[in-house]
């Protein structure tokens, strides 16, 4: 009887297929709001992802990472990014910083968009400079490294926590009502007063 090992590692280009919806895991923000009901304007998305507004604007206009909650339409309209959008923005920045080609980044973005939150939290993206791979277990990471395919990796769960912590300190917006959700920043006296008043 053959020993069953981890499933084979495939590139994200081979895995870009929609997945069935998962349960209610990871649907709440750090402040307890339904994650799907909260959006973030450009400045908050930039701050949490560690990018400039110019990068955000360019990526939205070129279709690399578009806001899924509300695209900019007309004068006075503001883009609104979801939590997953901001997560993807931060991962794109890391991939660009390590020299991954734009074509591979676009493929990785499609894959990340199609992934459900529980899958994202367990995912590690590995890259050999030419291809981006998804690993869902430590054994797959080791297999890639031993095969000389992995040069660097991004633990998506770690990035998830970084983004979640950053967004908890920034203002969000209730998608259906437009109400501002005040983030908690320990050094922000005005935010502390607003939070006490709520």
Order of alpha helices (4+ residues) and beta strands (2+ residues): beta-beta-alpha-alpha-alpha-alpha-alpha-beta-beta-alpha-beta-alpha-beta-beta-alpha
